[in-house]
Amino acid sequence: MEQSLLTVLRLAAAGRPPAPGMEAPADGLQCFTDNRHKGSASVTLHQAYVYLGIAIVSEVIATSALKASDGFTQWLPSVVTVVGYAIAFYFLALTLRVIPTGVAYAIWSGVGIVLISVVGWVAFRQSLDLPAVIGMGLIIAGVVVINMFSSTVRH
């Protein structure tokens, strides 16, 4: 019976064994290794967060370059945009091997919103009013709550 990684993680959290061919992690930071798909390397939780950080930074660079591309009329910022988004989605895909999609996307979008707002403020002189700053503070608080208190992400 085929089981997704998310199903396996749910079973592990409930203390039930995964399907045959799925090996349990040796430590709390290692994800399940899927032996049914030879060649697919396991990713640790630490690696997944590093990959998520790379994805977020790449997305912020790509979005900044998108603004500078002036509707894809400037070739260098346009190339940076396409390459940046490709890198971002590649590393996000690696992240999703370990971190559940909803959690990864919450972190990706929350941190990305804050970073691109700061870049817009510094590089493009876009203003941030008090409600925008308060809203970003709430976004950061949400990301912190997910990472500190959610049982969805193994610590």
C-alpha positions in Angstrom: 0.0 0.0 0.0 1.5 3.4 -1.0 1.7 6.0 1.7 2.7 9.6 1.3 5.4 11.1 3.5 2.8 13.1 5.3 0.8 10.0 6.1 4.0 8.3 7.3 4.7 11.3 9.6 1.1 11.2 10.9 1.5 7.5 11.7 4.8 8.1 13.4 3.3 10.8 15.5 0.6 8.4 16.5 3.2 5.8 17.4 2.2 3.4 14.5 4.7 1.8 12.2 5.0 3.0 8.5 4.3 0.8 5.5 6.8 -1.9 4.6 9.8 -0.4 2.9 9.6 2.8 4.9 12.3 3.0 7.6 11.8 4.9 10.8 14.2 7.7 11.5 17.3 7.0 13.6 16.9 10.3 15.5 14.4 13.1 15.9 15.9 15.3 13.2 16.0 12.7 10.4 13.0 12.3 8.2 11.8 8.9 7.0 13.9 7.3 4.2 11.7 5.9 1.5 13.4 2.8 0.3 10.7 2.2 -2.3 12.2 4.9 -4.5 15.9 4.2 -4.7 18.1 7.3 -5.2 15.8 9.6 -3.2 17.9 10.9 -0.4 16.5 11.7 2.9 16.5 15.3 4.1 17.0 16.3 7.8 14.8 18.8 9.4 17.8 21.2 9.7 18.5 20.8 5.9 14.8 21.4 5.2 15.0 24.8 7.0 18.2 25.7 5.2 16.5 24.8 1.9 13.5 26.9 2.9 15.7 29.9 3.8 17.4 29.6 0.3 13.9 29.4 -1.3 12.7 32.5 0.5 15.9 34.6 -0.3 15.7 33.5 -3.9 12.0 34.4 -4.1 12.7 37.9 -2.6 15.6 38.4 -5.0 13.4 37.3 -7.9 10.5 39.6 -6.8 12.8 42.5 -6.4 14.2 41.9 -9.9 10.6 41.6 -11.2 10.0 45.2 -10.1 13.3 46.3 -11.7 12.5 44.4 -14.9 9.9 47.1 -15.8 7.4 44.6 -17.2 10.2 42.3 -18.6 11.5 45.1 -20.8 14.9 45.1 -19.1 16.8 41.9 -19.9 19.1 41.4 -16.9 16.4 41.9 -14.2 14.2 39.6 -16.3 16.8 36.8 -16.3 17.4 37.3 -12.6 13.6 37.0 -12.0 13.2 33.7 -14.0 16.4 32.1 -12.5 15.5 33.3 -9.0 12.0 31.8 -9.1 13.3 28.6 -10.5 15.8 28.3 -7.6 13.1 29.3 -5.1 10.7 26.6 -6.3 13.4 23.9 -6.5 14.5 24.5 -2.9 10.8 24.8 -1.8 10.2 21.3 -3.4 13.2 19.9 -1.4 11.8 21.5 1.8 8.4 19.8 1.3 10.1 16.4 1.6 10.1 17.0 5.3 8.1 20.1 6.4 4.4 19.8 5.8 3.1 22.0 3.0 0.9 24.3 5.1 3.7 25.0 7.6 6.4 25.5 4.9 4.1 27.9 2.9 3.2 29.8 6.1 6.8 30.4 6.8 7.6 31.1 3.1 4.9 33.6 2.6 5.2 35.3 6.0 9.0 35.7 5.9 8.8 36.6 2.2 6.2 39.3 2.8 8.3 40.9 5.5 11.6 40.7 3.5 10.1 42.0 0.3 8.5 44.9 2.2 11.8 45.8 3.7 13.5 45.6 0.2 10.7 47.7 -1.3 11.2 50.3 1.5 15.0 50.4 1.2 15.6 49.8 -2.5 12.5 51.3 -4.1 11.6 53.9 -1.5 8.1 52.4 -1.0 6.5 53.6 2.2 5.4 51.4 5.1 2.7 52.9 7.3 1.9 51.9 10.9 -0.8 49.4 10.0 1.6 47.7 7.5 4.3 47.5 10.2 1.8 46.1 12.8 0.6 43.6 10.2 4.1 42.4 9.5 4.7 42.1 13.2 1.7 39.8 13.5 2.9 37.8 10.5 6.3 37.3 12.3 4.5 36.4 15.5 2.5 33.7 13.6 5.6 32.2 12.1 7.2 32.1 15.6 4.1 30.5 17.1 4.1 27.8 14.4 7.7 27.0 14.9 7.8 27.1 18.7 4.5 25.5 19.6 3.0 23.5 16.7 3.3 19.8 16.9 3.1 19.6 13.1 6.8 20.4 12.8 9.1 18.0 14.7 11.7 19.9 16.8 
